[in-house]
Every structure is written in structure tokens, then in C-alpha cells.
């Protein structure tokens, strides 16, 4: 195995903290296609933290799509490695992914504790280790998982940015700014695309206030429609969702890697 790449982070975690990103992965067409395109896909949870709960939860949720998947949790701190449980094995590994060739990698709340200048190299290491057609979900969330943001990447680079939040505990979309992935969090200033996206999302949320009596999910669907009408290339979910979701192509907000041309 190659030398473990990365630094030990705080490792804080909570049961069910990553439920929103798990729910999204189970329904995202690209991820579902990647998982179901292999008879026994390998999935890695990178940096699961001081406890393995979220890795086991991830495996349980993804098995609704790919029952035969193999799940590995990787940690850079040897003291956090535990015995297999819940159909998940745990091993020492960092951005090099312990020499594995996974179909899907989730790396959550890992790069948050790095410098922005280190992001591109970490992304490149993980991308280089992917199996053909593999994907990476890299992002961050608050301590109990009510507000989350993540980037979807493939072997060529970042493809999209997604925000997901609890409809009942967020007043405006821009409140997710403090949970932006490391690659974007310092760019939330006037004139930058990510700042303009959040300003537009807030504006459309306010314009959709007439739908508030029907609940925050209905109001957000109207706000999404208004965003799309204003020219923002948002993805409108085809199904009702428990979470409020905002997904845009990477080319609409990012600068690192290869932007999605769609």
C-alpha cells in the first residue's frame, strides 16, 4: 500500500449526521448508474471520524440501490480503526484511498480542516484512484446535519455543487454559506459566482413567500422554478424531496478542475 496521504483531523461525528447526503446519493441518477453498473461495487467512506456510525448508515442506505456493494471505511488515525460491523470493514487510508479502486467515495468534513490551496491536490489523488466511471462526493455539513453542501466529482474533475437543508430550520438559502466546501467558502464575496448564486436564491425565496402557507418545501419548489426562469441553471428534482435541494453545474460556480459543460 502507498504511504497514507493526509493529516489527522478532529474526527467529530454524530449519529445520522450525514443522512441528507445519503438520501441524495440514493436518488442521484449518476450515482445510481455507477453503483448498479457493477455487480459488486466498492464504496469508500473516507474520514469517517472517531466513530464508525455514519459509515454503517451509508452502507445501509446505499444497499437499497446496490444490495451487493462492498463498503470500506478509511481513517488516517490508526486509533480510530475498528472491527468490521454492519457489513462494513475499516482500514487505514487517506486521499490515496489505501490502494483501493472504488466506484464511489464519500469524503465529508475532511477538507474543511485543510487550506484551500490543498484542495486541488487532494481531489486529484482521489480521482486518480477511482474505478472507471467512479464518482466522489466531497463536502461539509453542520454538527447535526441540518445544513450540507457538497461537490460531485468524476475522473475529469468537479461536475456539480449541491446544497441540502432542513426546510424547518433555515430561514434563507444563504445561511448555508458557512457550510460551503473548502474550495468555495472563501469566495462568497460580491462579484464571485457563488455569492451571486446565493443572492439569487435568497431573492427567489423571498419572491415565493406567497407559497409559505403550503409549507417550506412547496415554497422552495416555487423558488427553484423562479431561479431557473431567471437563467440560473438549477436542476429541479423530479420527485418530492424531504430536504430542500439546490444543485447547479460546477461551471456556474467553480474555478478548480474541469467545469461541467451542461
C-alpha positions as CSV (number, residue, x, y, z in Angstrom):
1,X,0.0,0.0,0.0
2,X,1.1,3.5,-0.7
3,X,2.0,5.9,2.1
4,X,-1.1,7.3,3.7
5,X,-1.8,10.8,2.4
6,X,-3.3,13.5,4.6
7,X,-3.4,14.7,8.2
8,X,-5.4,13.6,11.2
9,X,-8.4,15.9,11.7
10,X,-10.7,16.3,14.7
11,X,-12.8,13.4,13.8
12,X,-16.0,14.8,15.3
13,X,-19.2,13.0,14.2
14,X,-22.8,12.3,15.2
15,X,-25.2,9.5,14.5
16,X,-27.4,10.3,11.4
17,X,-25.3,13.5,10.7
18,X,-24.9,12.6,7.0
19,X,-28.5,11.5,6.3
20,X,-29.1,14.2,3.8
21,X,-26.2,13.4,1.5
22,X,-27.0,9.7,1.8
23,X,-30.6,10.4,0.8
24,X,-29.4,12.4,-2.2
25,X,-26.9,9.7,-3.3
26,X,-29.6,7.0,-3.3
27,X,-31.6,9.1,-5.8
28,X,-29.0,10.8,-7.9
29,X,-29.1,9.3,-11.4
30,X,-25.3,9.4,-11.9
31,X,-24.5,7.7,-8.6
32,X,-27.3,5.1,-9.1
33,X,-26.0,4.3,-12.6
34,X,-22.4,3.9,-11.3
35,X,-23.5,1.6,-8.4
36,X,-25.8,-0.5,-10.5
37,X,-23.4,-0.8,-13.4
38,X,-21.1,-3.1,-11.3
39,X,-22.1,-6.5,-9.9
40,X,-20.3,-5.7,-6.6
41,X,-19.4,-2.0,-6.5
42,X,-16.8,-0.9,-4.0
43,X,-17.7,2.1,-1.9
44,X,-15.4,4.1,0.4
45,X,-16.3,6.4,3.2
46,X,-13.1,8.5,3.7
47,X,-12.6,10.0,7.1
48,X,-15.5,8.6,9.0
49,X,-14.2,10.1,12.2
50,X,-13.9,9.0,15.8
51,X,-16.9,6.6,15.5
52,X,-18.0,4.4,12.5
53,X,-21.7,5.1,12.7
54,X,-22.1,7.3,9.6
55,X,-20.2,4.7,7.5
56,X,-22.5,1.9,8.6
57,X,-25.5,4.2,8.0
58,X,-24.2,5.0,4.5
59,X,-23.8,1.3,3.7
60,X,-27.3,0.5,4.8
61,X,-28.9,3.3,2.7
62,X,-26.9,2.6,-0.4
63,X,-27.7,-1.1,-0.3
64,X,-31.3,-0.2,-1.1
65,X,-29.9,0.6,-4.6
66,X,-26.9,-1.9,-4.7
67,X,-27.5,-4.7,-2.3
68,X,-24.2,-6.4,-3.1
69,X,-21.9,-3.4,-2.6
70,X,-18.7,-3.7,-0.6
71,X,-18.2,-0.9,1.9
72,X,-14.9,0.2,3.4
73,X,-14.4,3.0,5.9
74,X,-11.0,4.6,5.8
75,X,-9.4,6.7,8.5
76,X,-5.9,8.2,8.7
77,X,-5.7,7.9,12.5
78,X,-4.8,4.2,13.4
79,X,-6.6,4.5,16.8
80,X,-9.9,5.0,15.0
81,X,-9.8,1.7,13.1
82,X,-12.4,-0.7,14.5
83,X,-13.5,-4.2,13.8
84,X,-16.0,-4.9,10.9
85,X,-19.6,-4.1,11.7
86,X,-22.8,-3.7,9.8
87,X,-21.3,-5.2,6.7
88,X,-18.6,-2.6,6.7
89,X,-14.8,-3.1,7.1
90,X,-12.5,-0.4,8.3
91,X,-8.9,0.3,7.4
92,X,-6.1,2.8,7.4
93,X,-6.1,5.2,4.5
94,X,-6.1,8.8,3.3
95,X,-6.5,10.6,0.0
96,X,-4.7,7.7,-1.8
97,X,-7.7,5.6,-0.8
98,X,-5.5,2.8,0.6
99,X,-4.8,1.4,-2.9
100,X,-8.5,0.6,-3.5
101,X,-10.3,1.3,-6.8
102,X,-13.8,2.4,-5.6
103,X,-16.8,3.1,-7.7
104,X,-18.0,5.7,-5.1
105,X,-16.2,7.8,-2.5
106,X,-17.8,10.0,0.2
107,X,-15.3,12.4,1.8
108,X,-17.3,14.6,4.2
109,X,-16.0,17.1,6.7
110,X,-12.4,16.2,5.8
111,X,-11.1,19.0,3.6
112,X,-12.9,21.5,5.7
113,X,-9.9,21.4,8.0
114,X,-7.3,21.9,5.2
115,X,-6.2,25.1,3.4
116,X,-7.9,26.0,0.2
117,X,-4.6,25.6,-1.7
118,X,-4.5,21.9,-0.7
119,X,-7.9,21.0,-2.2
120,X,-6.9,20.5,-5.8
121,X,-4.1,18.0,-4.9
122,X,-6.5,16.1,-2.6
123,X,-9.1,15.9,-5.3
124,X,-6.6,14.8,-7.9
125,X,-5.4,12.0,-5.6
126,X,-8.8,10.6,-5.0
127,X,-9.8,11.0,-8.7
128,X,-6.8,9.1,-9.8
129,X,-7.8,6.2,-7.6
130,X,-11.3,5.8,-8.9
131,X,-12.5,2.8,-10.8
132,X,-13.6,3.6,-14.4
133,X,-16.8,5.6,-14.2
134,X,-16.3,6.3,-10.5
135,X,-17.6,9.3,-8.5
136,X,-16.6,11.3,-5.5
137,X,-18.9,13.3,-3.2
138,X,-16.9,15.8,-1.2
139,X,-18.4,18.3,1.2
140,X,-19.2,19.5,4.6
141,X,-22.2,20.0,7.0
142,X,-23.1,21.3,10.4
143,X,-22.7,19.3,13.5
144,X,-26.2,17.7,13.3
145,X,-26.5,17.6,9.6
146,X,-29.3,20.2,9.1
147,X,-27.3,22.1,6.5
148,X,-25.0,20.4,4.0
149,X,-23.0,21.3,0.8
150,X,-21.1,19.1,-1.5
151,X,-19.3,18.8,-4.8
152,X,-19.8,15.8,-7.1
153,X,-16.6,14.8,-9.0
154,X,-15.6,12.2,-11.6
155,X,-12.2,11.3,-13.0
156,X,-12.2,14.5,-15.1
157,X,-13.0,16.9,-12.3
158,X,-15.9,18.5,-10.5
159,X,-19.4,18.2,-12.1
160,X,-21.8,19.9,-9.8
161,X,-22.5,21.7,-6.5
162,X,-25.4,20.8,-4.3
163,X,-26.9,22.4,-1.2
164,X,-29.3,20.4,1.0
165,X,-31.0,21.7,4.2
166,X,-33.8,21.1,6.6
167,X,-36.8,23.1,5.4
168,X,-37.9,23.8,9.0
169,X,-34.6,25.1,10.4
170,X,-33.3,27.5,7.7
171,X,-34.6,31.0,7.1
172,X,-32.8,31.7,3.7
173,X,-30.6,29.6,1.4
174,X,-27.6,31.9,2.0
175,X,-27.5,30.6,5.6
176,X,-25.7,27.6,4.1
177,X,-22.7,29.8,3.2
178,X,-20.8,28.8,6.3
179,X,-21.0,25.2,5.2
180,X,-19.6,25.7,1.7
181,X,-16.9,23.2,0.7
182,X,-13.4,24.5,1.4
183,X,-12.8,25.2,-2.3
184,X,-15.6,27.8,-2.3
185,X,-16.1,29.1,1.2
186,X,-13.6,32.0,0.9
187,X,-15.1,33.1,-2.4
188,X,-18.5,34.0,-1.0
189,X,-17.9,37.7,-1.6
190,X,-19.6,40.2,-4.0
191,X,-18.5,39.6,-7.6
192,X,-17.9,35.9,-7.2
193,X,-20.3,33.4,-8.8
194,X,-21.0,31.5,-5.6
195,X,-22.0,34.8,-3.9
196,X,-24.3,35.7,-6.8
197,X,-25.9,32.3,-6.7
198,X,-26.8,32.7,-3.0
199,X,-28.1,36.2,-3.5
200,X,-30.3,35.0,-6.3
201,X,-31.5,32.0,-4.3
202,X,-32.5,34.4,-1.4
203,X,-34.2,36.7,-3.8
204,X,-36.3,33.9,-5.3
205,X,-37.1,32.5,-1.9
206,X,-38.5,35.9,-0.9
207,X,-40.5,36.2,-4.1
208,X,-42.0,32.8,-3.4
209,X,-43.4,34.0,0.0
210,X,-46.9,33.6,-1.2
211,X,-46.4,29.9,-1.1
212,X,-45.4,29.9,2.5
213,X,-48.8,28.7,3.8
214,X,-48.3,25.5,2.0
215,X,-45.0,24.8,3.8
216,X,-41.3,25.4,3.1
217,X,-40.9,22.5,0.7
218,X,-43.6,23.9,-1.6
219,X,-42.2,27.4,-1.3
220,X,-38.8,26.2,-2.2
221,X,-40.0,24.4,-5.3
222,X,-41.5,27.7,-6.4
223,X,-38.2,29.4,-5.7
224,X,-36.4,26.9,-7.7
225,X,-38.7,27.5,-10.7
226,X,-38.1,31.2,-10.3
227,X,-34.3,30.7,-10.2
228,X,-34.5,28.6,-13.4
229,X,-36.7,31.2,-15.1
230,X,-34.1,33.9,-14.2
231,X,-31.4,32.0,-16.1
232,X,-29.7,30.1,-13.2
233,X,-29.0,26.5,-14.5
234,X,-30.5,24.8,-11.5
235,X,-31.6,21.1,-11.5
236,X,-35.2,20.8,-10.5
237,X,-35.9,17.4,-8.7
238,X,-38.4,15.2,-10.5
239,X,-39.6,13.7,-7.2
240,X,-40.9,15.3,-4.0
241,X,-38.0,15.5,-1.5
242,X,-37.8,15.6,2.2
243,X,-35.0,18.1,2.0
244,X,-34.7,21.4,0.2
245,X,-32.1,20.9,-2.6
246,X,-30.3,23.3,-4.9
247,X,-28.0,21.7,-7.5
248,X,-26.1,23.7,-10.2
249,X,-23.4,22.6,-12.7
250,X,-19.9,23.2,-11.4
251,X,-19.2,25.6,-14.3
252,X,-21.8,28.0,-12.7
253,X,-19.8,28.5,-9.5
254,X,-16.3,26.9,-9.6
255,X,-12.9,27.5,-10.8
256,X,-10.9,24.4,-10.0
257,X,-10.9,21.4,-12.3
258,X,-12.9,20.9,-15.4
259,X,-16.3,22.6,-15.4
260,X,-19.3,20.6,-16.4
261,X,-20.3,21.8,-19.9
262,X,-24.1,21.3,-19.4
